Amino acid sequence: GGRPAAQPAWVAPNGDGSGGGRRLRSGARTAVASATLGSTEDLALLESRYGAVDPPSYPGRVEDGFWSWRDYTVRFQHYPAAGGSSRGVALLIHGFGGNAEHWRKNAPSLAAAGFEVYAIDLLGYGFSSKPDPRTTLPLTLDPSMPERFYNIHMWAEQQAAFLQEVCGVGPGKRHESALVITNSIGSSVGLQLAVEFPHLVKAAFLLDPSLRMLHVKNQAPWEKPFVPAVQWVLRETSLGDWFFGAVAKPQTVQTILRVIYPAKPEAVDDELVDCILKPGLSSPNATRVFMDFISYSAGPLIQDQLASLGRDQGRAAVWIGWGTADPWEPMEAGRKLYGDLKAVERFQELPLLGHCPMDEAPEVVNPYLLEFLETFA
C-alpha cells in the first residue's frame, strides 16, 4: 500500500487546504426525457420505477483533493454524502484518456442519495503524476509484461490503498467495503481490485468494459507480428510524438468523442473537451503515458477476472451496462464473452448509447447506478 500523506486527507489544488469546494448544479432529471433514447418498454420501465420528478438537488460541494501514494501525487474528487450520514462508499474509475471529471454528471446524484462518492484520476491520467514509463521502475509487476510501469495490477493496488487511506474502507474502518463503478479500461482495474483485494469490494458495475482486442490472446495469428511492431514504433520513436500531437487537439478530440456519443453528439461540448484535454496535458510525460498504454497488450482479461468473482464464491457481484451503439466495444461481443458468467448478475442494455453512456446520457444511466447502489448498500 501507499504511505500516508504528509498533508490533510485532501488538499485543494492551490494548497490552501480549503478542499477546493465548488457548488454543484442540481442533478439531471431521473426520468428519461427523450423517446429517441431507448425503446418504449425501456422508457416506461424507467418512468415507472423512478418517476418523472427531479431527484433531490445535491447541497454539497465537490472537494478536489490530492493524495500521496508511493511518492507520487494522485488527484481525486470527493462528493460528501448529503444529509451528513453515509450509506456507503462509491468509487468511480474512469477509462483510457479520462479522469475524475468524466463522472461530473453522475456523482452528484449518487451523493444526493446519501452515498460517499469518490472519483479518482488513475496514476498517469488527469491531474495525477505522470511518471515517464521509459525511465521509471514499475511499482507493481505485471507478470505477463514485467517491464511496463503502467499496468492493471499497479492501478488496482492504487485503488486499494486509496480506499483504505482516504475513503476509510476496510477492516476496523468506517466502511467495511465499497461499491465500484467503472467505465472502459477502468473496468479491468475495478475487477482486478475485486480479485486481489476481495475484502474491499462488495460489488462492481461495469459500463462498456474494454474487450481488449489488441491483447496478445485476442490477436489473430496474422496480427501477431504486426501489432507489436506498430506499438514499438509509436512508443519508441518520434512518430509517437507526432501522432499524439495530432490527436491531442480540441477539434480532433471533439470529432473522436462525437463518434462514441452516437445518440447525443451535442453532449460533446467545450466543457467536456476541456475536461479531457487540460488535465491530460498537465505534464510533458502525457505523450509517453498515452503511447505506453496503447502498446500494453498484456495483463488480465475480463473474462478471467469474472471467473474468480461472484457471490457464489464469497466475492464481489457484478453488473454490466452497455451502450448498444458503442462503436469501439461492440455490445454483442461483450454479451457473448461475459453475459452468461456466474459473477454477472445483470447485463443491462443501454439502447442507442455509445462508449461513455454515463456522460452521454446521465438521465438514462443514473437511475441504473442508483439502483445498483441501493441493491448492494
HUZIQUI-V86301 format. One record per backbone hydrogen bond with DSSP energy under -1.0 kcal/mol. NH is the residue of the N-H (numbers start at 1). CO is the residue of the C=O. Records with the same first field share a line. If there is no record, write none. Layout:
NH=CO / CO
This chain:
15=12
37=34
43=39
44=40
45=41
46=42
47=43
48=44
49=45
50=46
51=47
62=22
63=78
64=19
65=76
67=74
69=72
72=69
74=67
76=65
77=119
78=63
79=117
82=111
84=81
87=114
90=116
91=179
92=118
93=181
98=95
102=99
103=100
104=101
106=103
107=103
110=106
111=107
112=108
114=111
115=110
116=88
117=79
118=90
119=77
120=92
121=75
124=129
125=122
128=125
129=73
135=132
136=132
145=142
148=145
155=151
156=152
157=153
158=154
159=155
160=156
161=157
162=158
163=159
164=160
165=161
166=162
167=162
169=163
170=175
173=170
175=168
178=200
179=89
180=203
181=91
182=205
183=93
184=207
186=183
187=184
189=185
190=186
191=187
192=188
193=189
194=190
195=191
196=192
197=193
200=197
202=178
204=317
205=180
206=319
207=182
208=321
215=212
216=297
218=215
223=220
224=220
227=223
230=226
231=227
232=228
233=229
234=230
235=231
236=232
237=233
240=237
242=238
243=239
244=240
245=241
246=242
247=243
248=244
249=247
253=249
254=250
255=251
256=252
257=253
258=254
260=256
267=264
268=265
269=267
273=269
274=270
275=271
276=272
277=273
278=274
280=276
281=277
282=279
286=283
289=285
290=286
291=287
292=288
293=289
294=290
296=293
305=301
306=302
307=303
308=305
309=306
310=316
313=310
314=311
315=310
317=202
318=343
319=204
320=346
321=206
322=348
324=350
325=353
326=323
334=330
335=331
336=332
337=333
338=334
339=335
341=338
344=341
345=318
348=320
350=322
353=350
355=260
359=356
360=356
361=357
364=361
365=361
366=362
369=365
370=366
371=367
372=368
373=369
374=370
375=371
376=372
377=373
